[in-house]
Amino acid sequence: MTYTFKYRLPGARLSCGSWSRRALDSPCGSGFLIAPFLPGKPRLFIPLDLVCYPDTFRKAFEENGGGSMAPMPETSVTPEQHRDEILAMIHAGKSGELTKGVAARVLTGEMPRDFDIDAMFESLCRRYPSAFVYLFSTQETGTWIGASPELLLENKENMLRTMALAGTRPAGTVGVWDSKNMQEHDVVTDFITRRFRESGVEPEISKTVTAPAGPVEHLLTEITGKAGKDTDVSRLLDAMSPTPALCGQPRDKALRIIADHESFSRDFYGGYCGPWYADDDFNMFVTIRCAHISPSRYALYAGGGIMPDSIPDDEWKETDNKIKTLLPDMV
């Protein structure tokens, strides 16, 4: 059994990859950490063990692509199914039960016969230089690839950095952001700053800017802080995932609506992944703009924040734009 990973950090020129014949349930030394969407579920840590050879990832893809322990959704979500989930979240918002929800959908299809996993990784690196481009393949997870614009948490010598990335509109939209997107972004910012303070970290909050992310753009606020001597940064990492940008707020209520209305398991979509270093520094990114792939099929995932004034048809268009991040490589 082989465990492989490959990634390119935002703005970096070179990628890093490795493979191993073992995996752990928690970080130990340097390697790559993978966490699913649902909080409390087991994580997977691939140690930085063995140097890659030219066909490492192709072979891993063929071996793990089926992901017998992580089955792929059989069918795409229909507009009607997506609308039902959105309406449930809107109703919960108007009744005061939910501040924000996140409705997700999946698009499935057949892989092209000439698909080349290494070529796709390099294509994503070229098209999205400011994204975290990632690829991991194991029997437990299957094979996932993506280009995430969203940092969950970085720890560098006890200096913490994260971002509130929420609110979405087509790239290049002219004019100010509407109130729905502003409120959606504020929910995420408030959640992160509260998590920081609960961990003994005083957050420093940057000015909010518009950040391009391929076919869409988001509201982005950077949040930083210094970990104190009593701060458990690993525990903070888990406490932050999933943020309201991927789940909703309050989390428990949002998770119940997701479980009741989504016809598929999110698995690793909306979780996090990234490099973990020997000194317990790390760079963890939210597993979005991603696909679960096998040699024969793919499943593309996308979601959108739902507020009480959300319009279901607009939310479907938003997820369409997000899916376009990876769709060109699948057809």
Phi and psi in degrees as a GROMACS rama.xvg file:
@    title "Ramachandran Plot"
@    xaxis  label "Phi"
@    yaxis  label "Psi"
@TYPE xy
-118.109  146.953  THR-2
-122.909  124.092  TYR-3
-129.487  152.307  THR-4
-150.426  154.971  PHE-5
-152.972  139.913  LYS-6
-152.968  159.286  TYR-7
-133.536  117.691  ARG-8
-68.5305  153.81  LEU-9
-56.2631  130.072  PRO-10
80.4163  -7.69377  GLY-11
-78.5955  155.527  ALA-12
-93.7933  -27.0613  ARG-13
-115.843  152.263  LEU-14
-101.749  164.916  SER-15
-129.513  139.56  CYS-16
-152.426  159.718  GLY-17
-161.288  169.293  SER-18
-143.397  160.187  TRP-19
-148.588  159.63  SER-20
-99.0831  9.99704  ARG-21
-142.387  159.743  ARG-22
-140.927  151.063  ALA-23
-117.529  166.931  LEU-24
-95.9714  0.592968  ASP-25
-155.512  156.701  SER-26
-61.7383  140.403  PRO-27
-151.189  105.754  CYS-28
77.4691  -153.348  GLY-29
-92.9243  146.671  SER-30
171.127  -153.151  GLY-31
-132.453  125.051  PHE-32
-104.062  136.25  LEU-33
-127.592  128.852  ILE-34
-129.386  139  ALA-35
-76.8877  174.948  PRO-36
-66.0358  -46.1123  PHE-37
-71.2991  127.087  LEU-38
-64.9134  145.268  PRO-39
87.5157  -10.1376  GLY-40
-79.8272  155.558  LYS-41
-60.687  142.017  PRO-42
-96.0342  168.516  ARG-43
-132.261  127.692  LEU-44
-118.294  121.201  PHE-45
-99.9918  114.671  ILE-46
-66.5337  151.9  PRO-47
-79.4883  87.4361  LEU-48
-106.818  -58.2099  ASP-49
-122.509  143.792  LEU-50
-72.8728  139.902  VAL-51
-75.6335  149.816  CYS-52
-111.491  173.114  TYR-53
-55.6708  -35.2941  PRO-54
-110.209  24.5043  ASP-55
-54.3582  -51.0561  THR-56
-77.9869  -30.7801  PHE-57
-64.2555  -44.614  ARG-58
-65.9551  -41.1671  LYS-59
-63.5439  -40.7023  ALA-60
-60.3861  -43.5507  PHE-61
-67.5858  -36.6397  GLU-62
-75.3737  -42.6719  GLU-63
-105.173  -4.67828  ASN-64
-56.58  -34.5218  GLY-65
-70.6792  -29.3012  GLY-66
52.0892  62.6899  GLY-67
-56.5679  -25.8409  SER-68
-91.4908  -5.13322  MET-69
-137.814  77.1384  ALA-70
-62.3615  146.128  PRO-71
-86.0209  147.14  MET-72
-55.5554  142.945  PRO-73
-81.1031  -34.7834  GLU-74
-135.542  160.662  THR-75
-75.5409  153.648  SER-76
-74.5934  134.579  VAL-77
-85.7721  160.047  THR-78
-56.9331  -35.8351  PRO-79
-66.7046  -42.1549  GLU-80
-63.5699  -42.6646  GLN-81
-64.4709  -42.2504  HIS-82
-61.1367  -41.8758  ARG-83
-59.4741  -42.4062  ASP-84
-66.7603  -43.2977  GLU-85
-60.8626  -44.9692  ILE-86
-63.7936  -36.032  LEU-87
-64.117  -38.791  ALA-88
-72.3515  -37.4996  MET-89
-62.8378  -44.951  ILE-90
-60.3055  -44.2628  HIS-91
-64.6012  -33.3396  ALA-92
-69.6522  -43.3458  GLY-93
-69.4327  -26.3915  LYS-94
-84.9089  -5.3857  SER-95
89.0066  1.85976  GLY-96
-77.6747  -27.3635  GLU-97
-134.327  127.369  LEU-98
-78.1387  -39.2774  THR-99
-155.994  146.248  LYS-100
-124.83  169.198  GLY-101
-133.931  113.624  VAL-102
-97.2654  129.027  ALA-103
-115.308  161.15  ALA-104
-143.859  163.614  ARG-105
-130.426  141.574  VAL-106
-117.582  120.185  LEU-107
-107.876  157.479  THR-108
-171.556  178.23  GLY-109
-91.9023  135.83  GLU-110
-70.0227  143.975  MET-111
-64.7577  146.212  PRO-112
-63.6248  -30.0871  ARG-113
-95.4895  21.6621  ASP-114
-61.1018  135.719  PHE-115
-127.37  111.003  ASP-116
-65.5051  -36.566  ILE-117
-67.6461  -38.4088  ASP-118
-65.5211  -36.8075  ALA-119
-66.0753  -42.7547  MET-120
-58.702  -46.2668  PHE-121
-66.2609  -35.6949  GLU-122
-62.5863  -43.4515  SER-123
-64.4549  -37.9887  LEU-124
-62.0523  -40.0233  CYS-125
-71.31  -42.8589  ARG-126
-76.3937  -28.177  ARG-127
-128.795  71.256  TYR-128
-64.0112  -23.7918  PRO-129
-97.0335  7.30348  SER-130
-99.5231  162.023  ALA-131
-88.8482  108.628  PHE-132
-95.0113  129.715  VAL-133
-141.632  154.264  TYR-134
-150.663  126.937  LEU-135
-141.018  147.951  PHE-136
-145.265  118.662  SER-137
-146.379  163.889  THR-138
-66.0845  -33.6628  GLN-139
-70.0537  -35.2138  GLU-140
-105.73  -19.8075  THR-141
75.2424  -162.834  GLY-142
-109.362  127.116  THR-143
-126.461  142.113  TRP-144
-142.848  146.197  ILE-145
-172.262  177.698  GLY-146
-137.096  93.5815  ALA-147
-90.1927  132.617  SER-148
-91.0759  -0.352654  PRO-149
-115.782  112.71  GLU-150
-76.8849  127.454  LEU-151
-83.9209  -53.3891  LEU-152
-164.557  134.585  LEU-153
-117.222  135.067  GLU-154
-121.674  119.132  ASN-155
-132.728  102.561  LYS-156
53.7234  46.4145  GLU-157
70.0943  9.27578  ASN-158
-96.3465  119.573  MET-159
-100.498  143.593  LEU-160
-143.027  137.143  ARG-161
-148.624  -173.17  THR-162
-148.663  145.673  MET-163
-93.8184  113.062  ALA-164
-122.994  100.426  LEU-165
-156.679  159.947  ALA-166
87.1226  128.957  GLY-167
-141.877  139.311  THR-168
-151.412  164.517  ARG-169
-57.7331  141.919  PRO-170
-57.7644  137.779  ALA-171
83.4475  8.55262  GLY-172
-61.2288  133.506  THR-173
-92.6329  140.501  VAL-174
107.942  176.726  GLY-175
-75.1914  159.488  VAL-176
-75.4458  146.113  TRP-177
-77.3016  166.908  ASP-178
-66.8068  -32.6445  SER-179
-59.3254  -48.3422  LYS-180
-68.9629  -37.3574  ASN-181
-62.567  -44.4182  MET-182
-65.197  -40.4505  GLN-183
-59.0314  -42.9918  GLU-184
-66.7487  -40.0615  HIS-185
-62.6449  -36.3431  ASP-186
-59.624  -42.9806  VAL-187
-68.8774  -43.6591  VAL-188
-59.6907  -44.7181  THR-189
-63.7112  -39.9252  ASP-190
-61.8006  -46.5233  PHE-191
-66.6883  -45.2838  ILE-192
-63.2562  -34.7848  THR-193
-67.0339  -41.7138  ARG-194
-62.7446  -40.7874  ARG-195
-58.9314  -50.235  PHE-196
-64.964  -36.6799  ARG-197
-63.0436  -23.6028  GLU-198
-96.8275  8.04757  SER-199
81.2435  21.8283  GLY-200
-114.638  124.264  VAL-201
-85.0814  115.723  GLU-202
-77.8544  142.62  PRO-203
-109.59  124.457  GLU-204
-110.604  126.015  ILE-205
-82.0763  174.231  SER-206
-69.5575  141.998  LYS-207
-78.7362  133.617  THR-208
-130.596  169.2  VAL-209
-93.4766  126.654  THR-210
-116.874  122.053  ALA-211
-71.8235  145.464  PRO-212
-145.652  71.8199  ALA-213
68.361  -120.838  GLY-214
-77.3391  -5.23983  PRO-215
-130.549  173.836  VAL-216
-138.389  154.496  GLU-217
-129.513  161.936  HIS-218
-81.5119  133.351  LEU-219
-132.615  130.726  LEU-220
-128.681  121.757  THR-221
-83.2734  140.949  GLU-222
-129.837  127.072  ILE-223
-129.009  166.949  THR-224
179.914  161.737  GLY-225
-103.705  126.587  LYS-226
-67.6977  134.621  ALA-227
-83.6344  175.23  GLY-228
-65.7654  -21.3436  LYS-229
-101.123  4.15976  ASP-230
-78.8393  125.629  THR-231
-95.9347  97.2579  ASP-232
-67.9492  -30.7628  VAL-233
-66.8895  -39.5212  SER-234
-68.3532  -37.6871  ARG-235
-62.0771  -41.4112  LEU-236
-55.7162  -48.961  LEU-237
-69.1673  -32.9799  ASP-238
-67.2901  -24.5466  ALA-239
-84.779  -15.2525  MET-240
-112.236  131.755  SER-241
-82.4561  141.674  PRO-242
-73.9929  167.836  THR-243
-59.7265  -17.5471  PRO-244
-69.2036  -20.2666  ALA-245
-117.33  -16.101  LEU-246
-126.457  -62.1942  CYS-247
137.919  -177.696  GLY-248
-150.167  128.447  GLN-249
-64.7312  147.669  PRO-250
-61.3733  -46.6728  ARG-251
-60.9396  -43.4658  ASP-252
-65.2805  -43.2735  LYS-253
-62.2589  -42.0084  ALA-254
-63.0076  -35.3286  LEU-255
-66.4828  -42.2344  ARG-256
-65.3748  -41.1567  ILE-257
-59.764  -47.3796  ILE-258
-62.7192  -35.2451  ALA-259
-77.44  -27.592  ASP-260
-116.745  -19.4993  HIS-261
-88.2442  132.719  GLU-262
-86.171  6.89493  SER-263
-139.531  162.127  PHE-264
-91.0217  133.297  SER-265
-70.3554  -23.911  ARG-266
51.5239  -108.444  ASP-267
-99.8862  -8.17453  PHE-268
-64.5256  127.438  TYR-269
86.9502  -4.17264  GLY-270
-82.883  -143.417  GLY-271
-149.902  161.095  TYR-272
-157.088  162.322  CYS-273
157.508  175.882  GLY-274
-78.2394  139.313  PRO-275
-119.163  132.046  TRP-276
-104.756  163.262  TYR-277
-60.6919  -27.3158  ALA-278
-92.2692  15.4338  ASP-279
69.8076  15.5845  ASP-280
-77.4639  156.655  ASP-281
-159.53  162.808  PHE-282
-131.484  101.736  ASN-283
-108.77  132.101  MET-284
-120.386  149.714  PHE-285
-72.3245  134.083  VAL-286
-81.2461  82.222  THR-287
-128.813  178.923  ILE-288
48.1338  54.4871  ARG-289
-132.197  165.315  CYS-290
-137.151  140.724  ALA-291
-96.3996  121.419  HIS-292
-128.58  150.652  ILE-293
-132.731  170.944  SER-294
-59.7731  -19.0559  PRO-295
-112.543  -24.0759  SER-296
-141.901  162.143  ARG-297
-136.119  157.527  TYR-298
-135.624  114.632  ALA-299
-98.0572  135.941  LEU-300
-115.284  144.395  TYR-301
-156.961  150.796  ALA-302
-144.379  166.953  GLY-303
-145.629  147.102  GLY-304
-73.233  134.254  GLY-305
-114.04  124.313  ILE-306
-115.277  168.23  MET-307
-56.8981  -25.7112  PRO-308
-102.503  16.9002  ASP-309
-65.4625  149.648  SER-310
-111.818  116.469  ILE-311
-52.3236  -42.6549  PRO-312
-63.2422  -37.05  ASP-313
-67.1678  -36.5513  ASP-314
-67.0124  -36.9946  GLU-315
-63.3311  -42.8843  TRP-316
-62.5198  -38.2016  LYS-317
-62.1743  -44.8422  GLU-318
-68.0148  -32.6247  THR-319
-58.068  -44.9744  ASP-320
-64.4332  -37.9368  ASN-321
-68.5001  -37.9967  LYS-322
-63.7279  -27.2531  ILE-323
-64.4686  -13.2717  LYS-324
-58.0088  -42.1915  THR-325
-111.939  -16.7785  LEU-326
-55.901  -37.6013  LEU-327
-57.786  -27.1032  PRO-328
-83.2351  -6.47053  ASP-329
-104.346  -9.26429  MET-330
